[in-house]
Amino acid sequence: MRIFVTGATGFIGSYLVPELIAAGHQVVGLSRSDAGAEALTRAGAEVVRGDVNDLDRLRTAAEAADGVIHAAFNHDFSNLKQHSEDDRKVIETLGGALAGSDRPLVVTSGTGLARSKTGAPAVETDDPVPSAEYPRGATEEAAEALVGKGGRVMVMRLPQVHDTRRFGRISEHIRLARQKGWVAYIGEGTNRLPAVHVSGAVRLYRLALENGQAGARYHAVDEEGVAQRDIAEAIGAVLKMPVESITPEAALAYFGALATLITVDLAASGALTRQQLGWTPTGPDLLSDLRNMDYGLT
């Protein structure tokens, strides 16, 4: 298939493009920079120059594609509501370009947006938090609206995706530790993050694109939950810094904008995804990558 990919030059995209090409697909990647365009060309992809919010350009690229993977999102959380509503418009545009066909659209969300019905690890059938409560919910609302119109749209919920270079929000934990000279966790540190190595995540994107069902939500989860205390101790061991428990009341002083999120248990399951798509994630676990991480790049 000819696949249009947004976020093609990002962390996940840098693994996703080769994964798709190796499987025989033709990839067209969006890039707003010369460096990104050169990287895509070296990987064997075609390039569409532009920004993810250039809706006319997105529409044209999607209309010429056999399928679309939307993996881009502006993670500047200082203006989360605006970026989330921008994402809604992007998804509406991509879905509109594919309307009236069976061409797939895979949209990226997060396992942390799933609201567990039971208090157990979040599962694929759990509904997302509405955007009125948390702005990022706009992504899945836009996907659901397209499914309601007959689109073959699937949601890919990502946990903490990692390799030895990138760790998402855990990179902020590392930055804070370096700034303060010690590593903190809250209370007993039993609240958890789900995780997957990036190689497993991109394989699941491909499987969803090729075999996914309209309206499905997939969880790219290898490890259901890694305890915050274990994460803190792995960081402390490599940075050779002390690791200490702090109270929830002290979280704001240490973690700043992460203070609320750091106390939440975000465990999630990917069992249904494995069953439906025959997905078996591979790659190092989160703590192994933390212990082997190139901290000079973080």
Backbone as CSV, one residue per row, in Angstrom:
resi,resn,N_x,N_y,N_z,CA_x,CA_y,CA_z,C_x,C_y,C_z
1,MET,0.835,-1.196,0.000,0.000,0.000,0.000,0.876,1.255,0.000
2,ARG,0.286,2.317,-0.471,0.927,3.630,-0.392,0.414,4.285,0.889
3,ILE,1.313,4.498,1.870,0.924,4.938,3.201,1.443,6.346,3.467
4,PHE,0.545,7.237,3.826,0.928,8.585,4.231,1.078,8.604,5.743
5,VAL,2.216,9.097,6.233,2.525,9.088,7.660,2.797,10.502,8.140
6,THR,2.020,10.967,9.128,2.371,12.192,9.831,3.245,11.812,11.028
7,GLY,4.085,12.731,11.460,5.032,12.382,12.521,6.126,11.462,12.029
8,ALA,6.341,11.436,10.727,7.282,10.480,10.127,8.723,10.730,10.526
9,THR,9.049,11.945,10.955,10.433,12.259,11.310,10.653,12.271,12.824
10,GLY,9.632,11.938,13.606,9.759,11.926,15.050,10.346,10.633,15.570
11,PHE,10.323,10.474,16.890,10.886,9.286,17.535,10.232,8.011,16.996
12,ILE,8.931,7.909,17.090,8.231,6.720,16.610,8.330,6.632,15.094
13,GLY,8.171,7.760,14.416,8.232,7.752,12.966,9.547,7.238,12.421
14,SER,10.656,7.517,13.118,11.970,7.072,12.638,12.097,5.554,12.652
15,TYR,11.298,4.884,13.472,11.230,3.429,13.462,10.104,2.917,12.562
16,LEU,9.021,3.676,12.498,7.833,3.242,11.762,8.064,3.212,10.256
17,VAL,8.718,4.236,9.727,8.946,4.291,8.281,9.728,3.069,7.794
18,PRO,10.875,2.711,8.399,11.576,1.494,7.958,10.743,0.221,8.148
19,GLU,9.949,0.153,9.218,9.087,-1.015,9.444,8.105,-1.196,8.290
20,LEU,7.484,-0.124,7.851,6.518,-0.201,6.755,7.191,-0.537,5.434
21,ILE,8.339,0.090,5.174,9.052,-0.162,3.919,9.536,-1.609,3.857
22,ALA,10.032,-2.129,4.976,10.507,-3.519,5.006,9.377,-4.507,4.739
23,ALA,8.151,-4.100,5.065,6.993,-4.974,4.825,6.442,-4.824,3.413
24,GLY,7.078,-3.984,2.590,6.679,-3.853,1.195,5.790,-2.672,0.876
25,HIS,5.545,-1.837,1.856,4.700,-0.665,1.619,5.514,0.503,1.068
26,GLN,4.838,1.377,0.346,5.428,2.622,-0.130,5.040,3.710,0.862
27,VAL,6.008,4.434,1.388,5.741,5.404,2.448,5.937,6.821,1.936
28,VAL,4.981,7.673,2.290,5.074,9.104,2.030,5.045,9.786,3.383
29,GLY,6.113,10.476,3.741,6.222,11.071,5.065,6.137,12.580,5.030
30,LEU,5.484,13.138,6.046,5.371,14.591,6.183,6.597,15.132,6.905
31,SER,7.190,16.194,6.391,8.339,16.823,7.048,8.279,18.331,6.845
32,ARG,8.557,19.070,7.913,8.584,20.528,7.790,10.008,21.060,7.713
33,SER,11.015,20.191,7.793,12.408,20.660,7.796,13.227,19.949,6.732
34,ASP,14.315,20.599,6.330,15.231,19.979,5.372,15.855,18.716,5.951
35,ALA,16.252,18.790,7.232,16.888,17.623,7.856,15.931,16.438,7.895
36,GLY,14.674,16.695,8.238,13.685,15.617,8.259,13.456,15.039,6.881
37,ALA,13.388,15.896,5.889,13.191,15.428,4.514,14.354,14.555,4.058
38,GLU,15.566,14.968,4.415,16.742,14.176,4.039,16.724,12.813,4.719
39,ALA,16.309,12.765,5.993,16.242,11.494,6.719,15.214,10.567,6.083
40,LEU,14.076,11.105,5.690,13.051,10.282,5.045,13.540,9.749,3.704
41,THR,14.216,10.590,2.942,14.740,10.151,1.647,15.762,9.041,1.825
42,ARG,16.641,9.187,2.816,17.631,8.134,3.080,16.961,6.816,3.469
43,ALA,15.837,6.909,4.157,15.128,5.699,4.584,14.367,5.044,3.446
44,GLY,14.231,5.748,2.310,13.536,5.172,1.161,12.104,5.640,0.999
45,ALA,11.742,6.715,1.706,10.377,7.243,1.647,10.305,8.453,0.723
46,GLU,9.095,8.731,0.237,8.821,9.992,-0.437,8.550,11.057,0.628
47,VAL,8.644,12.303,0.230,8.494,13.400,1.190,7.404,14.353,0.741
48,VAL,6.544,14.717,1.676,5.627,15.839,1.509,6.087,16.919,2.480
49,ARG,6.425,18.085,1.960,6.881,19.159,2.818,5.686,19.928,3.368
50,GLY,5.710,20.181,4.678,4.636,20.949,5.274,4.490,20.671,6.748
51,ASP,3.637,21.460,7.369,3.340,21.342,8.788,2.076,20.517,8.963
52,VAL,1.960,19.841,10.121,0.806,18.981,10.355,-0.492,19.777,10.401
53,ASN,-0.427,21.068,10.640,-1.636,21.887,10.673,-1.972,22.525,9.325
54,ASP,-1.208,22.171,8.287,-1.526,22.615,6.926,-2.572,21.653,6.368
55,LEU,-3.832,21.929,6.639,-4.905,20.968,6.362,-5.076,20.676,4.875
56,ASP,-4.901,21.666,4.033,-5.042,21.430,2.593,-3.987,20.456,2.094
57,ARG,-2.761,20.621,2.585,-1.688,19.711,2.169,-1.924,18.297,2.700
58,LEU,-2.407,18.200,3.938,-2.742,16.884,4.484,-3.818,16.209,3.662
59,ARG,-4.839,16.968,3.306,-5.952,16.395,2.535,-5.464,15.841,1.198
60,THR,-4.630,16.599,0.530,-4.119,16.163,-0.778,-3.292,14.892,-0.650
61,ALA,-2.427,14.842,0.366,-1.580,13.651,0.556,-2.419,12.441,0.917
62,ALA,-3.427,12.620,1.770,-4.271,11.496,2.176,-5.117,10.986,1.026
63,GLU,-5.599,11.891,0.190,-6.428,11.473,-0.952,-5.654,10.565,-1.894
64,ALA,-4.330,10.756,-1.969,-3.495,9.961,-2.876,-2.977,8.679,-2.232
65,ALA,-3.361,8.422,-0.987,-2.822,7.279,-0.240,-3.832,6.138,-0.156
66,ASP,-3.297,4.931,0.090,-4.136,3.756,0.348,-4.435,3.603,1.834
67,GLY,-3.742,4.361,2.657,-3.951,4.337,4.096,-3.125,5.427,4.744
68,VAL,-3.497,5.791,5.964,-2.820,6.880,6.674,-2.551,6.462,8.115
69,ILE,-1.353,6.784,8.591,-1.031,6.674,10.009,-0.743,8.074,10.527
70,HIS,-1.532,8.490,11.500,-1.364,9.823,12.084,-0.643,9.670,13.416
71,ALA,0.658,9.957,13.410,1.490,9.779,14.604,2.052,11.088,15.124
72,ALA,1.569,12.210,14.605,2.080,13.517,15.025,1.187,14.114,16.102
73,PHE,1.817,14.813,17.049,1.082,15.601,18.036,2.047,16.592,18.654
74,ASN,1.577,17.801,18.890,2.397,18.828,19.528,2.350,18.614,21.037
75,HIS,3.467,18.195,21.627,3.505,17.845,23.044,3.904,19.009,23.938
76,ASP,3.712,20.234,23.453,3.905,21.403,24.297,2.662,21.554,25.173
77,PHE,2.758,21.085,26.417,1.591,21.024,27.278,1.219,22.371,27.888
78,SER,1.966,23.426,27.536,1.586,24.742,28.022,0.326,25.249,27.331
79,ASN,-0.011,24.656,26.189,-1.224,25.037,25.466,-1.927,23.780,24.967
80,LEU,-2.190,22.861,25.893,-2.709,21.546,25.535,-4.074,21.623,24.872
81,LYS,-4.935,22.491,25.347,-6.277,22.574,24.773,-6.222,22.945,23.295
82,GLN,-5.431,23.948,22.949,-5.331,24.364,21.553,-4.742,23.252,20.690
83,HIS,-3.673,22.617,21.172,-3.050,21.551,20.389,-3.998,20.364,20.223
84,SER,-4.799,20.083,21.231,-5.758,18.979,21.149,-6.858,19.284,20.143
85,GLU,-7.333,20.522,20.136,-8.357,20.895,19.166,-7.777,20.944,17.746
86,ASP,-6.506,21.332,17.631,-5.837,21.252,16.328,-5.789,19.807,15.848
87,ASP,-5.515,18.895,16.770,-5.459,17.481,16.408,-6.826,16.986,15.945
88,ARG,-7.874,17.457,16.571,-9.222,17.091,16.137,-9.438,17.487,14.667
89,LYS,-8.997,18.691,14.320,-9.161,19.160,12.945,-8.342,18.325,11.958
90,VAL,-7.125,17.961,12.384,-6.278,17.128,11.527,-6.950,15.791,11.255
91,ILE,-7.478,15.167,12.294,-8.120,13.862,12.139,-9.372,13.977,11.279
92,GLU,-10.145,15.018,11.479,-11.328,15.238,10.636,-10.929,15.381,9.172
93,THR,-9.830,16.089,8.922,-9.367,16.299,7.551,-8.905,15.001,6.914
94,LEU,-8.082,14.245,7.637,-7.585,12.969,7.106,-8.735,12.005,6.863
95,GLY,-9.647,11.919,7.817,-10.790,11.033,7.664,-11.682,11.428,6.506
96,GLY,-11.856,12.738,6.323,-12.665,13.202,5.202,-12.051,12.834,3.859
97,ALA,-10.722,12.874,3.788,-10.037,12.524,2.542,-10.176,11.043,2.207
98,LEU,-10.362,10.213,3.226,-10.486,8.760,3.018,-11.937,8.303,2.977
99,ALA,-12.874,9.217,3.161,-14.293,8.855,3.266,-14.793,8.146,2.014
100,GLY,-15.732,7.229,2.244,-16.333,6.507,1.131,-15.498,5.368,0.608
101,SER,-14.460,4.984,1.352,-13.593,3.881,0.944,-13.287,3.020,2.169
102,ASP,-12.585,1.923,1.928,-12.165,1.051,3.032,-10.719,1.340,3.430
103,ARG,-10.191,2.473,2.987,-8.803,2.802,3.293,-8.660,3.117,4.776
104,PRO,-7.657,2.530,5.454,-7.544,2.677,6.909,-6.887,3.979,7.339
105,LEU,-7.323,4.449,8.504,-6.690,5.566,9.193,-6.403,5.133,10.620
106,VAL,-5.130,5.151,11.007,-4.727,4.806,12.369,-4.355,6.098,13.085
107,VAL,-5.040,6.372,14.190,-4.891,7.606,14.943,-4.213,7.303,16.272
108,THR,-3.306,8.161,16.690,-2.527,7.920,17.900,-3.122,8.609,19.121
109,SER,-3.301,7.821,20.189,-3.770,8.317,21.475,-2.847,7.728,22.548
110,GLY,-3.326,7.693,23.800,-2.502,7.160,24.882,-3.307,6.299,25.830
111,THR,-2.667,5.285,26.400,-3.368,4.435,27.363,-3.808,5.217,28.587
112,GLY,-3.092,6.301,28.891,-3.459,7.110,30.043,-4.786,7.821,29.882
113,LEU,-5.320,7.863,28.661,-6.617,8.492,28.417,-7.778,7.524,28.618
114,ALA,-7.474,6.244,28.777,-8.529,5.249,28.979,-8.975,5.253,30.439
115,ARG,-10.258,5.332,30.664,-10.802,5.349,32.021,-11.244,3.936,32.391
116,SER,-10.503,3.297,33.282,-10.815,1.933,33.681,-12.181,1.872,34.353
117,LYS,-12.994,0.902,33.919,-14.330,0.738,34.492,-14.285,0.007,35.829
118,THR,-13.187,-0.692,36.102,-13.138,-1.585,37.262,-12.069,-1.203,38.277
119,GLY,-11.160,-0.319,37.926,-10.022,-0.021,38.775,-8.828,-0.910,38.476
120,ALA,-9.036,-1.935,37.653,-7.949,-2.793,37.185,-7.205,-2.065,36.061
121,PRO,-6.086,-2.626,35.580,-5.408,-1.990,34.453,-6.370,-1.692,33.307
122,ALA,-6.232,-0.521,32.692,-7.120,-0.107,31.614,-7.048,-1.090,30.452
123,VAL,-8.189,-1.342,29.839,-8.269,-2.266,28.707,-8.803,-1.526,27.487
124,GLU,-8.730,-2.212,26.344,-9.068,-1.589,25.076,-10.524,-1.128,25.006
125,THR,-11.403,-1.812,25.693,-12.821,-1.464,25.641,-13.197,-0.339,26.592
126,ASP,-12.260,0.122,27.411,-12.528,1.254,28.296,-12.617,2.538,27.477
127,ASP,-13.630,3.343,27.782,-13.825,4.596,27.058,-12.767,5.624,27.453
128,PRO,-12.504,6.572,26.555,-11.539,7.624,26.883,-12.160,8.698,27.762
129,VAL,-11.312,9.425,28.441,-11.750,10.598,29.186,-12.257,11.631,28.179
130,PRO,-13.411,12.255,28.414,-13.927,13.253,27.463,-13.065,14.506,27.446
131,SER,-13.066,15.184,26.312,-12.226,16.371,26.168,-12.655,17.495,27.101
132,ALA,-13.923,17.494,27.501,-14.375,18.514,28.439,-13.694,18.370,29.788
133,GLU,-13.237,17.147,30.078,-12.542,16.890,31.340,-11.033,16.985,31.185
134,TYR,-10.521,16.496,30.044,-9.085,16.577,29.750,-8.952,16.786,28.246
135,PRO,-8.357,17.890,27.804,-8.400,18.279,26.387,-7.930,17.212,25.413
136,ARG,-6.943,16.395,25.808,-6.370,15.404,24.880,-7.408,14.387,24.420
137,GLY,-8.536,14.297,25.134,-9.606,13.400,24.717,-10.193,13.746,23.365
138,ALA,-9.910,14.939,22.839,-10.419,15.352,21.526,-9.984,14.394,20.423
139,THR,-8.803,13.797,20.582,-8.286,12.881,19.559,-9.226,11.694,19.353
140,GLU,-9.593,11.027,20.438,-10.458,9.851,20.302,-11.891,10.256,19.962
141,GLU,-12.322,11.418,20.399,-13.649,11.888,20.001,-13.726,12.076,18.491
142,ALA,-12.671,12.637,17.908,-12.642,12.828,16.459,-12.644,11.490,15.733
143,ALA,-11.887,10.523,16.253,-11.855,9.194,15.641,-13.225,8.523,15.702
144,GLU,-13.872,8.611,16.857,-15.191,7.998,17.020,-16.217,8.626,16.078
145,ALA,-16.130,9.934,15.872,-17.058,10.604,14.958,-16.900,10.080,13.535
146,LEU,-15.667,9.826,13.118,-15.425,9.295,11.777,-15.941,7.866,11.642
147,VAL,-15.748,7.068,12.688,-16.271,5.697,12.670,-17.792,5.724,12.521
148,GLY,-18.435,6.671,13.219,-19.881,6.805,13.121,-20.364,7.142,11.723
149,LYS,-19.468,7.709,10.898,-19.805,8.036,9.512,-19.387,6.935,8.540
150,GLY,-18.907,5.799,9.091,-18.539,4.666,8.244,-17.072,4.573,7.906
151,GLY,-16.220,5.385,8.538,-14.797,5.333,8.235,-14.109,4.146,8.884
152,ARG,-13.074,3.637,8.223,-12.266,2.551,8.793,-11.142,3.198,9.611
153,VAL,-11.506,3.614,10.801,-10.597,4.360,11.678,-10.328,3.544,12.926
154,MET,-9.061,3.470,13.311,-8.635,2.745,14.504,-7.806,3.658,15.385
155,VAL,-7.868,3.437,16.679,-7.100,4.228,17.643,-5.961,3.385,18.197
156,MET,-4.753,3.917,18.129,-3.580,3.275,18.717,-3.249,4.000,20.019
157,ARG,-3.516,3.336,21.141,-3.181,3.925,22.438,-1.770,3.494,22.838
158,LEU,-0.910,4.470,23.017,0.479,4.189,23.368,0.696,4.330,24.871
159,PRO,1.495,3.433,25.467,1.982,3.626,26.834,3.275,4.431,26.779
160,GLN,4.178,4.222,27.746,5.500,4.841,27.694,6.342,4.084,26.672
161,VAL,6.646,4.723,25.547,7.444,4.113,24.485,8.910,4.476,24.724
162,HIS,9.795,3.506,24.535,11.197,3.746,24.894,12.164,3.006,24.000
163,ASP,13.378,3.518,23.942,14.588,2.800,23.544,15.681,3.322,24.478
164,THR,16.936,3.244,24.107,17.972,3.749,25.012,18.247,5.242,24.814
165,ARG,17.459,5.895,23.933,17.655,7.326,23.686,16.476,8.172,24.151
166,ARG,15.274,7.624,24.071,14.078,8.417,24.317,13.160,7.706,25.303
167,PHE,12.567,8.498,26.208,11.698,7.923,27.233,10.473,8.776,27.528
168,GLY,10.143,9.689,26.647,8.962,10.490,26.897,9.059,11.233,28.218
169,ARG,8.014,11.095,29.038,7.966,11.878,30.279,9.061,11.487,31.258
170,ILE,9.600,10.278,31.170,10.673,9.879,32.080,11.932,10.708,31.833
171,SER,12.077,11.231,30.618,13.195,12.128,30.350,13.131,13.358,31.244
172,GLU,11.912,13.793,31.582,11.757,14.927,32.491,12.191,14.540,33.902
173,HIS,11.924,13.302,34.321,12.397,12.820,35.621,13.929,12.903,35.680
174,ILE,14.569,12.510,34.590,16.028,12.531,34.542,16.546,13.970,34.609
175,ARG,15.894,14.854,33.875,16.295,16.260,33.899,16.167,16.845,35.306
176,LEU,15.062,16.526,35.975,14.861,17.032,37.335,15.913,16.480,38.295
177,ALA,16.234,15.203,38.142,17.246,14.604,39.017,18.589,15.304,38.851
178,ARG,18.956,15.583,37.621,20.215,16.277,37.375,20.202,17.678,37.971
179,GLN,19.062,18.326,37.876,18.949,19.693,38.390,19.040,19.726,39.911
180,LYS,18.411,18.730,40.565,18.301,18.757,42.015,19.374,17.933,42.723
181,GLY,20.002,17.007,41.992,21.059,16.205,42.585,20.571,14.952,43.283
182,TRP,19.293,14.625,43.177,18.747,13.403,43.759,17.461,13.029,43.031
183,VAL,17.018,11.785,43.194,15.861,11.255,42.470,14.733,10.996,43.458
184,ALA,13.530,11.456,43.113,12.381,11.324,44.017,11.305,10.422,43.432
185,TYR,10.551,9.798,44.323,9.289,9.140,43.974,8.313,9.426,45.108
186,ILE,7.024,9.186,44.876,5.991,9.563,45.833,5.602,8.373,46.709
187,GLY,5.605,8.587,48.009,5.135,7.558,48.942,5.926,6.267,48.801
188,GLU,5.193,5.161,48.627,5.846,3.863,48.443,6.262,3.623,47.001
189,GLY,5.853,4.509,46.108,6.264,4.398,44.706,5.642,3.230,43.978
190,THR,4.453,2.806,44.400,3.821,1.630,43.786,2.958,1.970,42.580
191,ASN,2.674,3.261,42.362,1.914,3.619,41.162,2.763,3.341,39.924
192,ARG,2.091,2.964,38.822,2.799,2.324,37.710,2.611,3.042,36.373
193,LEU,3.596,2.809,35.493,3.533,3.220,34.097,3.573,1.973,33.219
194,PRO,2.668,1.842,32.247,2.804,0.771,31.258,3.877,1.166,30.246
195,ALA,4.419,0.193,29.536,5.547,0.508,28.658,5.639,-0.472,27.496
196,VAL,6.346,-0.037,26.452,6.654,-0.893,25.304,7.906,-0.347,24.630
197,HIS,8.749,-1.248,24.143,9.889,-0.824,23.344,9.368,-0.338,21.998
198,VAL,10.020,0.672,21.451,9.522,1.305,20.231,9.417,0.317,19.074
199,SER,10.273,-0.702,19.033,10.201,-1.676,17.945,8.888,-2.449,17.969
200,GLY,8.410,-2.756,19.172,7.126,-3.435,19.291,5.975,-2.525,18.934
201,ALA,6.067,-1.258,19.313,5.002,-0.301,19.018,4.810,-0.138,17.512
202,VAL,5.896,0.014,16.762,5.742,0.248,15.325,5.266,-1.009,14.604
203,ARG,5.619,-2.167,15.117,5.088,-3.395,14.519,3.572,-3.442,14.668
204,LEU,3.085,-2.985,15.802,1.646,-2.975,16.025,0.956,-1.954,15.129
205,TYR,1.551,-0.811,14.913,0.991,0.139,13.950,0.788,-0.540,12.592
206,ARG,1.806,-1.264,12.152,1.708,-1.926,10.846,0.596,-2.964,10.832
207,LEU,0.505,-3.768,11.886,-0.545,-4.792,11.946,-1.928,-4.165,11.957
208,ALA,-2.077,-3.063,12.673,-3.366,-2.379,12.706,-3.715,-1.825,11.331
209,LEU,-2.737,-1.250,10.670,-2.956,-0.711,9.331,-3.402,-1.814,8.372
210,GLU,-2.748,-2.960,8.451,-3.010,-4.042,7.500,-4.274,-4.837,7.823
211,ASN,-4.543,-5.037,9.116,-5.610,-5.966,9.498,-6.607,-5.417,10.507
212,GLY,-6.452,-4.160,10.909,-7.302,-3.615,11.959,-8.745,-3.446,11.546
213,GLN,-9.616,-3.453,12.546,-11.053,-3.329,12.327,-11.527,-1.922,12.658
214,ALA,-12.455,-1.413,11.872,-12.996,-0.077,12.099,-13.539,0.045,13.516
215,GLY,-13.187,1.114,14.174,-13.678,1.375,15.516,-12.885,0.722,16.623
216,ALA,-11.875,-0.082,16.280,-11.094,-0.776,17.311,-10.147,0.190,18.010
217,ARG,-9.923,-0.082,19.275,-8.872,0.593,20.029,-7.826,-0.455,20.363
218,TYR,-6.576,-0.163,20.067,-5.492,-1.100,20.328,-4.544,-0.514,21.371
219,HIS,-4.078,-1.376,22.264,-3.131,-0.969,23.305,-1.760,-1.557,22.994
220,ALA,-0.792,-0.692,22.735,0.575,-1.131,22.432,1.341,-1.366,23.726
221,VAL,0.823,-2.275,24.547,1.365,-2.486,25.892,2.122,-3.808,25.956
222,ASP,3.394,-3.742,26.329,4.173,-4.926,26.627,4.158,-5.177,28.134
223,GLU,4.617,-4.191,28.905,4.595,-4.290,30.369,3.386,-3.523,30.899
224,GLU,2.525,-4.199,31.654,1.305,-3.555,32.144,1.588,-2.411,33.107
225,GLY,2.637,-2.538,33.893,2.922,-1.463,34.828,4.280,-1.619,35.477
226,VAL,5.109,-0.600,35.358,6.428,-0.566,35.991,6.345,0.445,37.130
227,ALA,6.682,0.024,38.339,6.515,0.874,39.520,7.437,2.096,39.456
228,GLN,6.895,3.223,39.915,7.667,4.457,39.909,8.933,4.340,40.766
229,ARG,8.861,3.594,41.858,10.051,3.430,42.685,11.149,2.713,41.907
230,ASP,10.790,1.682,41.135,11.787,0.964,40.345,12.396,1.862,39.280
231,ILE,11.562,2.719,38.680,12.073,3.672,37.689,13.057,4.634,38.347
232,ALA,12.677,5.169,39.506,13.554,6.111,40.211,14.874,5.454,40.595
233,GLU,14.824,4.219,41.058,16.053,3.540,41.472,16.961,3.247,40.282
234,ALA,16.372,2.936,39.117,17.189,2.706,37.922,17.891,3.994,37.496
235,ILE,17.169,5.110,37.549,17.774,6.402,37.209,18.878,6.747,38.206
236,GLY,18.586,6.564,39.491,19.567,6.878,40.518,20.837,6.062,40.387
237,ALA,20.683,4.780,40.028,21.851,3.905,39.907,22.787,4.383,38.796
238,VAL,22.209,4.774,37.664,23.043,5.196,36.540,23.648,6.580,36.784
239,LEU,22.843,7.485,37.359,23.353,8.831,37.624,24.175,8.908,38.912
240,LYS,24.199,7.788,39.659,24.926,7.735,40.932,24.433,8.820,41.892
241,MET,23.115,8.859,42.038,22.466,9.843,42.904,21.602,9.139,43.933
242,PRO,21.387,9.762,45.092,20.486,9.174,46.084,19.043,9.182,45.589
243,VAL,18.284,8.202,46.067,16.871,8.059,45.705,16.048,8.146,46.978
244,GLU,15.058,9.018,46.993,14.291,9.237,48.219,12.796,9.294,47.936
245,SER,12.025,8.805,48.902,10.583,8.952,48.869,10.196,10.324,49.421
246,ILE,9.201,10.959,48.781,8.669,12.218,49.297,7.155,12.091,49.445
247,THR,6.574,12.965,50.196,5.132,12.935,50.417,4.410,13.552,49.222
248,PRO,3.127,13.237,49.039,2.360,13.887,47.972,2.365,15.409,48.098
249,GLU,2.399,15.898,49.338,2.399,17.347,49.550,3.690,18.000,49.039
250,ALA,4.766,17.228,49.021,6.054,17.766,48.560,6.260,17.587,47.058
251,ALA,5.292,16.941,46.387,5.466,16.605,44.967,5.587,17.846,44.097
252,LEU,4.802,18.880,44.394,4.816,20.071,43.541,6.189,20.735,43.551
253,ALA,6.814,20.797,44.706,8.123,21.449,44.796,9.180,20.712,43.987
254,TYR,9.069,19.398,43.912,10.078,18.624,43.180,9.691,18.467,41.704
255,PHE,8.454,18.026,41.451,8.058,17.629,40.097,7.402,18.735,39.278
256,GLY,7.001,19.816,39.898,6.398,20.901,39.141,5.151,20.456,38.408
257,ALA,5.110,20.671,37.087,3.931,20.367,36.281,3.587,18.881,36.266
258,LEU,4.548,18.033,36.600,4.296,16.590,36.636,3.700,16.120,37.963
259,ALA,3.532,17.010,38.916,3.185,16.616,40.285,1.901,15.814,40.374
260,THR,0.859,16.224,39.635,-0.411,15.489,39.680,-0.289,14.154,38.979
261,LEU,0.299,14.165,37.805,0.406,12.946,37.006,1.251,11.887,37.697
262,ILE,2.272,12.315,38.427,3.211,11.376,39.032,2.565,10.510,40.105
263,THR,1.417,10.947,40.626,0.753,10.183,41.692,-0.277,9.195,41.165
264,VAL,-0.561,9.216,39.848,-1.630,8.392,39.278,-1.089,7.026,38.866
265,ASP,-1.873,5.977,39.150,-1.530,4.637,38.680,-2.104,4.468,37.279
266,LEU,-1.237,4.276,36.281,-1.648,4.273,34.876,-1.529,2.894,34.230
267,ALA,-1.525,1.835,35.024,-1.369,0.482,34.482,-2.401,0.209,33.396
268,ALA,-1.985,-0.515,32.352,-2.867,-0.822,31.222,-2.522,-2.194,30.663
269,SER,-3.521,-2.844,30.096,-3.366,-4.172,29.507,-3.428,-4.102,27.986
270,GLY,-2.688,-4.987,27.324,-2.765,-5.121,25.871,-3.184,-6.510,25.453
271,ALA,-3.821,-7.254,26.361,-4.162,-8.656,26.083,-5.105,-8.802,24.894
272,LEU,-6.124,-7.961,24.821,-7.084,-8.063,23.720,-6.427,-7.724,22.390
273,THR,-5.538,-6.751,22.402,-4.805,-6.376,21.191,-3.968,-7.545,20.682
274,ARG,-3.284,-8.209,21.581,-2.460,-9.361,21.178,-3.322,-10.432,20.538
275,GLN,-4.475,-10.675,21.143,-5.384,-11.707,20.638,-5.938,-11.338,19.268
276,GLN,-6.337,-10.092,19.097,-7.002,-9.694,17.860,-6.049,-9.560,16.681
277,LEU,-4.832,-9.103,16.927,-3.899,-8.846,15.834,-2.711,-9.792,15.806
278,GLY,-2.653,-10.738,16.746,-1.531,-11.672,16.774,-0.206,-10.981,17.029
279,TRP,-0.261,-9.966,17.871,0.923,-9.146,18.143,1.709,-9.717,19.310
280,THR,3.004,-9.914,19.105,3.899,-10.329,20.182,5.032,-9.318,20.276
281,PRO,4.973,-8.413,21.260,6.017,-7.385,21.356,7.365,-7.984,21.717
282,THR,8.410,-7.377,21.185,9.783,-7.791,21.495,10.582,-6.547,21.867
283,GLY,11.789,-6.758,22.279,12.659,-5.639,22.637,12.886,-5.593,24.135
284,PRO,13.876,-4.847,24.572,14.196,-4.739,25.997,13.036,-4.143,26.786
285,ASP,12.980,-4.478,28.089,11.966,-3.867,28.933,12.413,-2.464,29.336
286,LEU,11.511,-1.726,29.983,11.760,-0.333,30.320,12.983,-0.162,31.216
287,LEU,13.078,-0.957,32.281,14.190,-0.793,33.217,15.521,-1.153,32.581
288,SER,15.531,-2.149,31.686,16.778,-2.489,30.990,17.257,-1.325,30.134
289,ASP,16.323,-0.696,29.412,16.722,0.452,28.596,17.170,1.625,29.465
290,LEU,16.521,1.814,30.612,16.969,2.876,31.516,18.389,2.623,31.998
291,ARG,18.695,1.376,32.336,20.020,1.054,32.846,21.095,1.180,31.764
292,ASN,20.683,1.052,30.487,21.639,1.109,29.375,21.521,2.384,28.579
293,MET,20.784,3.348,29.105,20.497,4.552,28.357,21.728,5.421,28.174
294,ASP,21.780,6.084,27.013,22.805,7.085,26.761,22.318,8.389,27.393
295,TYR,22.664,8.613,28.636,22.166,9.770,29.357,22.686,11.088,28.797
296,GLY,23.721,11.015,27.976,24.202,12.228,27.335,23.238,12.767,26.301
297,LEU,22.304,11.910,25.844,21.351,12.330,24.821,20.017,12.736,25.428
298,THR,19.891,12.706,26.735,18.594,12.940,27.366,18.554,14.280,28.118
